[in-house]
């Protein structure tokens, strides 16, 4: 019998790779260190509340649909998705509110209410962002990427200026919008991959295009249903999935991967090994003899981490939409604190996913499940989260109460606090970085570790730490791309 392809890590990239390989007749063993697959797309289910603890929004659903199609299945036989309107509700300390609709007439009304001149500005912005999307789609999103040479194509050079890499997100946004409120709304999209809008390249303005044009979706039953569905599909295809199976190291013989050793000492032989974990962690902890690469990657800038509150509350807040943003009063100062000073922002922007607004099954009757996320610096000597977590939690609750969630702290009946320490420990994410490397310069795409490890033959990477980046659709595309690379190398 042929040796299996072993996948280390059961996040969405690993599941996607497993499905694409198994659908092509390959034997696959997937090893996940935690009690369930999903990686950062995971859940807490307790006291009648269900919280998705990672991605809370599905975009580009055609990518997810394509994973099922690769196995000859229909996504709709596994999952039900529903489109959200509004996509997100934004609030400011002065009482201003803005609802971002996908429906264009309603969105235009909302923009006009804030700043009439920005309706035309938004339409111009959307056309500009569409050009970025189509210029980036081929060379960055859909094509397997093993290094700079793979990107040195006529297509890339012809699209260089269309992707607007030499301005920042903020500089581009300012050229389209007059309103400081709307500038803050569109700057926020840089935070989707853990970057600062004041440093990240304007290329990332393709993100709002994707959201407004291709839609924002919720998965009925919670976002974790995606992981459950992909695991079920992989199982149907014959993939062997082992949870509670942490890998201690990848075994290397004669410069090539020969298998893995589990933490209990069990050795599993493999033809090839795909790592669905942050490559920085893999080089530092799993791959022997790659200290130089580990040191080089450790010098690169991380994305930021997160401070999370999982709050079950025993009342309904009708002012909450499914997705909500409570903005800071000084966005630039907030990112200066998190990214440059590496300290928690004293006036943070607060994101709340209240999924029970759309999906009441996620909380008991008359209750709500609030997933509260605040951008936070990666682990460093300036912040002792054991000492500071409670105080920061109280600061956040006080701000939310001040901005309209009356007596929130008195209605909490279930609570968990996650800090960057939690994220680091659960997901082997260096420093608790949620999004891998930061994208705070135009060269980040070239600095990401490629799909194929150069130092060890037969080792590959998938997930948010490699090409094309983080987020559900990109990670799924990463799984497809690495499967194509593995199959090509084995041919």
Secondary structure, 3 states (H helix, E strand, C coil): CCCCEEEECCEHHHHHHHHHHHHCCCCEEEECCCCCCECCCCEEEECCEEEECCCCCECCHHHHHHHHHHCCCCHHHCCCEEECCCCEEEECCCCCEEEECCCHHHHHHHHHHHCCCHHHHHHHHHHHHHHHHHHHHHHHHHCCCCCHHHHCCHHHHHHCCCCCCCCEHHHHHHCCCCCHHHHHHHHHHHHHHCCCCCCCEHHHHHHHHHHHHHCCEEECCCCHHHHHHHHHHHHHCCCEEECCCCEEEEEEECCEEEEEEECCCCEEECCEEEECCCHHHHHHHHECCCHHHHHHHHCCCECCEEEEEEEEECCCCCCCCCEEEECCCCHHHHHHHHHHCCCCCCCCCEEEECHHHCCHHHCCCCCEEEEEEEEECCCCCCCCHHHHHHHHHHHHHHHHHHCCCCCHHHHEEEEEEECHHHHHHHHCCHHHCCCCECCCCCCHHHHCECCECCCCECEEECCCCECCCCCHHHHHHHHHHHHHHHHHHHC
